[in-house]
Amino acid sequence: MSMKLYVAVCAALMSLLSLAEEPKADDSQESYLYVLGVAQDAGYPQAGCYQSHCMPGWQDPLLRRGATAIALVDPEAKAKYLFEATPNLPEQLYALELQAPSEQYSLEGVFLTHAHIGHYGGLMFFGHESMGSKNIPVYAMPKMHSYLSSNGPWSQLVKYRNITLRPLLPDRLVKLGGLSVTPFLVPHRDEFSETVGYTITGMNKSALFIPDINKWARWELDIAEVVQDVDYALIDATFYSDGELPGRDMSKIPHPLVTETMAALDGLSAEDKKKVWFIHFNHTNPLLREDSKESQTVISKGFNIAFEGLRLGL
């Protein structure tokens, strides 16, 4: 083979590989959830962290992870929705654009869980200094609604009509064409707003989304029973185990540890365990590394670890 032909063949192969790796817009009519971010509010690696667990993320951009967010894509209605507006919104909107291009799908709403930075801070990108959006519906609970309306810079988004606030009430279903979303209150640190999780229901399946909650015992519902009632459960996995934050009293940061959650769900059938997708990982959480022994433990017990690009059909 001549050198010229060899170079041409290599170029053609590289082109085909590139096309195979690039996400494609959806052609089916099945609605689905699409995971845009899996890290805790500050992302991975975390600002100011130069310890051994963060350095791989600084040194290799491919290992970085955005704050937890998911999208709901409805091909039939040509609509897309965000759950959370994170500080990584620009990158996450681009990832969503590859799945559901704006020429075909309109962004019909953003559902917020609570007023901690990783869950609403990205609203700023809809504003006057950035996208200059027009009347993006933002669904928020009463305290969250009041907080955004009354405090800058968020109130400017409302004043300039970059966003339009849509009220939510606990356990009150919101119809989105053939889909529906139902918020429900969960216990958490509620300095500025209440905190909710969501049940997201499609034509065939339903999903639970709880990125932040205090210990399961503080919730009035039994997490094992709730998991049995849905098809997917994307739930808080901020910390893997006790002692993950040296020098910190982790009882004062009351997330359910992954080890505790697995114990609470140990009695579920193998089929029900497969519904669980752990998400919202702190920068210290070894589940951010798929080759860690902790990740292998989670998988061996029948549970799943959420990743950016995960797609779950509804």
Secondary structure, 3 states (H helix, E strand, C coil): CCHHHHHHHHHHHHHHHHHHHCCCCCCCCCCEEEEEECECCCCECCCCCCCCCCHHHHHCHHHCECECEEEEEECCCCEEEEECCCCCHHHHHHHHHHHCCCCCCEEEEEECCCCCHHHHHHHHHHCCCCCCCCCEEEEECHHHHHHHHHCCCHHHHHHCCCEEEEECCCCCCEEECCEEEEEEECCCCCCCCCCEEEEEECCCCEEEEECCCCCHHHCCCCHHHHHHCCCEEEEECCCCCCCCCCCCCHHHCCCCCHHHHHHHCCCCCHHHHCCEEEECECCCCHHHCCCCHHHHHHHHCCCEECCCCCEEEC
